[in-house]
Amino acid sequence: MKILVIPTTDWIRHPIPNRLNFIFDILAEKHEVYVLHFDLKKFKNNRPRETACKLVDTKFVDVEDPSLYYLLNWPKHFIKMREIIKEKSIDVVLSTNILPSFLINFLNVPVVFDYLDHLEESASIYYPESFFGKIVKTGVRQITRYNLKHAASTITVTQELKNFLEDIGVEDAEVIPNGVNCSLLKPIPKEEAKKALDLKGNVIGYVGSLEHWVDLETAVEALPDLEVTLLVVGPGLFTDYGEKIKEMASKLGVSERIRFTGAVPYEKLGTYISAMDIGLNTLKKMDKNEYAVGGKVFNYLACGKPVLSSRTISLVRVLGDNLFYYDDKDSFIRETKRLLEIPHDETKYREIAKGFDWEILARKYEEVLRRAT
């Protein structure tokens, strides 16, 4: 197949690769995969990742704000999509982005839409508690529903998101969950990892973006009652959430017990996760978090770590008692203390992760694309 991918963000410089990066680098081994490359100014100084896909340059107007970037660059995006579809005889388009996905509907090619997140909430969360955020949410909702209605097929990540799609009239969405590269993320001895990172004692850790959908507030508020170091691995993207967490830690007098690393290349995450006694999946109560299951829980499991998570509908259904849950600060403290005292089966956690390896999920993805053509 000849496939054109319209991704959510900058394909090679966004600090955290998402499901499409993993899936299409695998599919590019046997298919011709082109990616519409959004060269976002925010990430221009980041080290580019290698990719097996062929990038289609779309650079035109360079702006910092992500919404403004797509609004100003849509003519160039449309022209490039039309050119590549005609010149390369593209068989199918896989799309996740909102405005470019709308434009692709006017070109004569089957489109598979990956509803990989609750998009209207994901887009507006970058403008917390603002009037512009409400405008973004409304606009994204209308455009996304148009895109879904006109797609040849739809993929999503959980049964809950499939139920949501059915409620708005989308039929036969295929559920393909998020996953992990078990070949890259492997456990190494915990004390060896702690020594490499100059960490001592008990370590609880979070891996992921520092944005307003995350609930690091509960973890920071719990620190005065816990004898642990909080390891925070990941970058801020478009908001000041990370700075707010640092301010909060300072006011509570626990700044010296938190280690912020910033962005870490995916292939090096194994050392950071292996240094943790507990992996945290801390999320605020919102539809985006209730309905989706992100990749970080599988990253922790692949490295043999117990996961303490906010209790969400999708996670409880997908992983059930294989994870541990908290509902508030008191239960976070209680569960953390308990998990630090009991033994854990590293092999069991890793075996769970292997069932969600990207190699397995990519083949399911490939079948949906084939049917769409």
C-alpha positions as CSV (number, residue, x, y, z in Angstrom):
1,M,0.0,0.0,0.0
2,K,0.9,3.6,-0.5
3,I,-0.2,5.4,2.7
4,L,-0.3,9.1,3.5
5,V,-0.3,9.9,7.3
6,I,-1.6,13.2,8.7
7,P,-0.2,13.1,12.2
8,T,-1.2,15.1,15.3
9,T,2.0,17.1,15.6
10,D,5.6,17.4,14.5
11,W,6.6,13.9,13.4
12,I,10.3,13.9,14.3
13,R,10.8,16.7,16.9
14,H,7.9,16.4,19.2
15,P,9.6,15.2,22.5
16,I,7.2,12.3,23.0
17,P,6.5,9.9,20.2
18,N,2.9,8.8,19.9
19,R,1.2,5.7,18.6
20,L,1.4,6.7,15.0
21,N,5.2,7.0,15.1
22,F,5.6,3.5,16.4
23,I,2.9,1.9,14.1
24,F,4.0,3.5,10.9
25,D,7.7,3.0,11.4
26,I,6.8,-0.7,11.6
27,L,4.4,-0.6,8.6
28,A,7.0,1.3,6.5
29,E,9.1,-1.9,6.4
30,K,6.6,-3.3,3.9
31,H,4.6,-0.3,2.7
32,E,5.3,3.1,1.2
33,V,4.5,5.5,3.9
34,Y,4.5,9.3,3.5
35,V,4.0,11.7,6.4
36,L,2.7,15.3,6.2
37,H,5.4,16.9,8.3
38,F,4.3,19.8,10.5
39,D,7.5,21.6,11.4
40,L,6.3,23.3,14.6
41,K,8.3,26.3,15.8
42,K,7.9,25.1,19.4
43,F,10.0,22.0,18.8
44,K,12.5,23.3,16.2
45,N,15.5,23.0,18.5
46,N,14.7,19.5,19.6
47,R,16.8,16.6,18.4
48,P,15.0,14.9,15.5
49,R,14.1,11.2,15.7
50,E,15.0,8.8,13.0
51,T,12.0,7.5,11.0
52,A,11.4,4.9,8.3
53,C,8.7,7.0,6.8
54,K,9.1,9.6,4.0
55,L,8.5,13.2,5.2
56,V,6.5,15.7,3.1
57,D,7.6,19.2,3.9
58,T,4.8,21.7,4.6
59,K,6.6,24.7,6.1
60,F,5.0,28.0,5.3
61,V,4.1,30.3,8.2
62,D,6.2,29.9,11.3
63,V,4.2,30.6,14.6
64,E,4.4,29.4,18.1
65,D,0.8,28.8,18.9
66,P,-0.4,25.3,17.6
67,S,-3.9,26.4,16.7
68,L,-2.7,29.5,14.9
69,Y,-0.2,27.4,13.1
70,Y,-2.8,25.1,11.5
71,L,-5.2,28.1,10.8
72,L,-2.5,30.0,8.9
73,N,-0.9,27.1,7.1
74,W,-4.0,25.3,5.8
75,P,-3.6,26.5,2.1
76,K,0.0,25.0,2.0
77,H,-1.2,21.8,3.7
78,F,-4.0,21.4,1.2
79,I,-1.7,21.9,-1.8
80,K,0.8,19.4,-0.4
81,M,-1.8,16.8,0.3
82,R,-3.2,17.2,-3.2
83,E,0.2,16.9,-4.8
84,I,1.4,13.9,-2.9
85,I,-1.9,12.0,-3.4
86,K,-1.7,12.6,-7.2
87,E,2.0,12.1,-7.7
88,K,2.4,9.0,-5.6
89,S,-1.0,7.5,-6.3
90,I,-1.8,7.2,-2.6
91,D,-4.1,4.3,-1.8
92,V,-5.3,5.4,1.7
93,V,-4.9,8.3,4.1
94,L,-4.6,7.8,7.8
95,S,-5.6,11.0,9.6
96,T,-5.7,12.3,13.2
97,N,-5.2,16.0,12.8
98,I,-8.3,18.2,12.9
99,L,-8.1,20.9,10.3
100,P,-5.9,19.0,7.8
101,S,-8.3,16.0,8.2
102,F,-11.2,18.3,7.2
103,L,-9.3,19.4,4.1
104,I,-8.5,15.8,3.0
105,N,-12.3,15.2,2.6
106,F,-12.2,17.3,-0.6
107,L,-9.6,15.0,-2.3
108,N,-10.7,11.8,-3.9
109,V,-9.0,9.2,-1.6
110,P,-10.3,6.9,1.2
111,V,-9.6,8.2,4.7
112,V,-9.2,6.2,7.9
113,F,-9.6,8.5,11.0
114,D,-7.8,7.5,14.2
115,Y,-9.8,9.0,17.1
116,L,-6.9,8.5,19.4
117,D,-8.0,10.9,22.1
118,H,-11.1,12.9,23.1
119,L,-10.0,15.5,20.6
120,E,-12.2,18.5,21.5
121,E,-11.0,18.4,25.1
122,S,-7.4,17.7,24.1
123,A,-7.2,20.7,21.8
124,S,-8.8,23.1,24.3
125,I,-6.8,22.0,27.4
126,Y,-3.9,24.1,26.1
127,Y,-5.9,27.2,26.9
128,P,-7.2,26.4,30.4
129,E,-10.1,28.4,31.7
130,S,-10.1,30.9,28.8
131,F,-12.7,32.1,26.4
132,F,-10.4,31.1,23.5
133,G,-10.3,27.6,24.9
134,K,-14.1,27.4,24.7
135,I,-14.0,28.6,21.0
136,V,-11.4,26.0,20.2
137,K,-13.4,23.2,21.9
138,T,-16.6,24.1,20.0
139,G,-14.7,24.4,16.6
140,V,-12.9,21.2,17.1
141,R,-16.1,19.3,18.0
142,Q,-17.8,20.4,14.8
143,I,-14.9,19.8,12.5
144,T,-14.1,16.4,14.1
145,R,-17.6,15.2,13.8
146,Y,-17.7,16.1,10.1
147,N,-14.4,14.2,9.6
148,L,-15.7,11.2,11.4
149,K,-18.9,11.2,9.4
150,H,-17.0,11.2,6.1
151,A,-14.2,8.7,7.0
152,A,-14.1,5.4,5.2
153,S,-13.2,3.7,8.5
154,T,-12.5,4.8,12.1
155,I,-10.0,3.5,14.6
156,T,-10.0,4.4,18.3
157,V,-8.1,3.3,21.5
158,T,-10.7,2.1,24.0
159,Q,-14.2,0.6,24.1
160,E,-15.4,3.8,26.0
161,L,-14.3,6.0,23.0
162,K,-15.9,3.5,20.7
163,N,-19.2,3.9,22.7
164,F,-18.8,7.7,22.4
165,L,-18.4,7.5,18.7
166,E,-21.4,5.3,18.3
167,D,-23.5,7.8,20.3
168,I,-22.6,10.5,17.7
169,G,-23.4,8.2,14.8
170,V,-20.1,6.6,13.9
171,E,-20.6,2.9,13.1
172,D,-18.1,0.0,13.4
173,A,-15.1,1.8,14.9
174,E,-12.2,-0.6,15.4
175,V,-10.6,-0.6,18.8
176,I,-6.8,-0.7,18.7
177,P,-5.2,0.2,22.1
178,N,-2.1,2.1,22.8
179,G,1.0,0.1,23.5
180,V,4.7,-0.1,24.0
181,N,8.0,-1.1,22.4
182,C,9.1,-4.0,24.6
183,S,12.3,-4.4,22.7
184,L,13.4,-0.9,23.7
185,L,11.9,-0.7,27.2
186,K,13.3,-3.4,29.4
187,P,13.9,-3.6,33.1
188,I,17.4,-3.2,34.4
189,P,18.4,-3.8,38.1
190,K,16.7,-1.1,40.2
191,E,19.8,-0.2,42.3
192,E,21.9,0.0,39.2
193,A,19.4,2.4,37.6
194,K,19.2,4.5,40.8
195,K,23.0,4.8,40.9
196,A,23.2,5.8,37.3
197,L,20.7,8.7,38.0
198,D,22.2,9.6,41.4
199,L,19.0,8.6,43.2
200,K,18.7,7.1,46.7
201,G,15.9,5.6,48.8
202,N,12.3,5.1,47.6
203,V,11.4,6.6,44.2
204,I,8.0,7.2,42.8
205,G,8.0,8.5,39.2
206,Y,5.9,10.1,36.5
207,V,6.8,9.9,32.8
208,G,4.9,12.1,30.3
209,S,3.9,15.6,29.3
210,L,3.6,18.3,31.9
211,E,0.2,19.7,31.0
212,H,-3.1,20.6,32.7
213,W,-4.7,17.2,32.2
214,V,-2.1,15.7,34.6
215,D,-2.7,15.4,38.4
216,L,0.8,15.9,39.8
217,E,-0.8,18.2,42.4
218,T,-1.9,15.2,44.4
219,A,1.5,13.6,44.3
220,V,3.2,16.8,45.5
221,E,0.6,17.4,48.2
222,A,1.3,13.9,49.5
223,L,5.1,14.3,49.7
224,P,5.2,15.7,53.3
225,D,3.6,12.4,54.4
226,L,5.9,10.1,52.4
227,E,9.6,9.2,52.6
228,V,10.1,9.2,48.8
229,T,11.7,11.1,46.0
230,L,9.4,12.2,43.1
231,L,11.0,11.7,39.7
232,V,9.3,13.7,37.0
233,V,10.4,12.7,33.5
234,G,9.0,14.8,30.6
235,P,8.6,18.2,29.1
236,G,6.1,21.0,29.3
237,L,4.6,21.4,25.8
238,F,2.5,24.6,25.4
239,T,1.5,25.7,28.9
240,D,3.1,26.6,32.2
241,Y,1.8,23.6,34.1
242,G,5.3,22.4,35.0
243,E,6.2,25.8,36.5
244,K,3.0,25.8,38.6
245,I,3.9,22.4,40.0
246,K,7.4,23.7,40.9
247,E,5.8,26.8,42.6
248,M,3.4,24.4,44.5
249,A,6.4,22.3,45.7
250,S,8.2,25.4,46.9
251,K,5.3,26.5,49.0
252,L,5.0,23.1,50.5
253,G,8.7,22.9,51.2
254,V,9.3,19.8,49.2
255,S,11.2,21.1,46.2
256,E,14.4,19.3,47.2
257,R,12.5,16.0,47.1
258,I,11.4,16.3,43.4
259,R,13.7,15.7,40.4
260,F,12.6,17.2,37.1
261,T,14.5,15.8,34.2
262,G,12.8,17.4,31.2
263,A,12.5,15.5,28.0
264,V,14.3,12.1,27.8
265,P,14.6,10.1,24.5
266,Y,12.3,7.1,24.4
267,E,15.2,4.7,24.0
268,K,16.6,5.9,27.3
269,L,13.4,5.8,29.3
270,G,14.2,2.3,30.6
271,T,16.8,3.5,32.9
272,Y,14.5,6.2,34.4
273,I,11.6,3.8,34.9
274,S,13.8,1.1,36.2
275,A,15.0,3.5,39.0
276,M,11.4,3.8,40.2
277,D,9.7,1.8,42.9
278,I,6.3,2.8,41.6
279,G,5.2,4.3,38.2
280,L,2.5,7.0,38.5
281,N,-0.4,7.6,36.1
282,T,-1.8,10.7,37.7
283,L,-4.7,12.2,35.8
284,K,-7.4,14.8,36.5
285,K,-11.1,13.9,36.3
286,M,-12.1,14.8,32.7
287,D,-13.6,12.9,29.8
288,K,-10.2,12.9,28.0
289,N,-8.7,10.9,30.8
290,E,-11.8,8.7,31.6
291,Y,-12.2,7.5,28.1
292,A,-8.6,6.9,26.9
293,V,-5.7,4.8,28.1
294,G,-2.3,6.4,27.4
295,G,0.9,4.7,26.7
296,K,2.7,5.5,29.9
297,V,1.1,2.6,31.9
298,F,2.5,0.2,29.3
299,N,5.9,1.8,29.6
300,Y,6.0,1.2,33.3
301,L,4.7,-2.4,33.0
302,A,7.3,-3.2,30.3
303,C,10.0,-2.3,32.8
304,G,8.4,-4.5,35.4
305,K,7.0,-1.7,37.6
306,P,3.8,-1.6,39.7
307,V,1.5,1.3,38.5
308,L,-0.4,3.6,40.8
309,S,-3.1,5.3,38.8
310,S,-6.0,7.6,39.1
311,R,-9.1,5.5,38.9
312,T,-10.6,5.9,35.4
313,I,-13.3,4.0,33.6
314,S,-11.1,2.8,30.7
315,L,-8.1,1.7,32.8
316,V,-10.2,-0.3,35.2
317,R,-11.8,-2.1,32.2
318,V,-8.6,-2.7,30.3
319,L,-6.1,-3.6,33.1
320,G,-8.3,-4.1,36.1
321,D,-6.5,-5.5,39.2
322,N,-3.2,-5.5,37.4
323,L,-2.9,-1.8,38.4
324,F,-3.3,0.0,41.7
325,Y,-5.6,3.0,42.1
326,Y,-6.1,6.1,44.2
327,D,-9.1,8.4,44.5
328,D,-7.7,11.3,46.6
329,K,-4.6,12.5,48.5
330,D,-5.3,10.1,51.5
331,S,-5.6,7.0,49.3
332,F,-2.6,8.1,47.3
333,I,-0.5,8.2,50.5
334,R,-2.0,4.9,51.8
335,E,-1.5,3.0,48.5
336,T,2.1,4.4,48.0
337,K,3.1,3.2,51.5
338,R,1.5,-0.2,50.9
339,L,3.1,-0.7,47.5
340,L,6.6,0.2,48.9
341,E,6.2,-2.6,51.5
342,I,4.9,-5.5,49.5
343,P,6.9,-7.6,46.9
344,H,6.1,-7.3,43.2
345,D,6.4,-9.7,40.3
346,E,8.4,-7.9,37.7
347,T,7.9,-10.8,35.2
348,K,4.1,-10.6,35.5
349,Y,4.0,-6.9,34.7
350,R,6.3,-7.3,31.7
351,E,4.2,-10.2,30.4
352,I,1.1,-7.9,30.5
353,A,3.0,-5.3,28.5
354,K,4.0,-7.8,25.8
355,G,0.4,-8.2,25.0
356,F,0.3,-4.6,23.9
357,D,3.6,-4.5,21.9
358,W,3.5,-2.2,18.9
359,E,4.5,-5.1,16.6
360,I,1.2,-6.8,17.4
361,L,-0.9,-3.7,17.2
362,A,0.6,-2.6,13.9
363,R,-0.7,-5.7,12.2
364,K,-4.2,-5.0,13.4
365,Y,-3.8,-1.4,12.1
366,E,-2.6,-2.7,8.8
367,E,-5.7,-4.8,8.3
368,V,-8.0,-1.8,8.9
369,L,-6.1,0.2,6.3
370,R,-6.3,-2.7,3.8
371,R,-10.1,-2.9,4.2
372,A,-10.4,0.8,3.6
373,T,-8.7,0.6,0.2
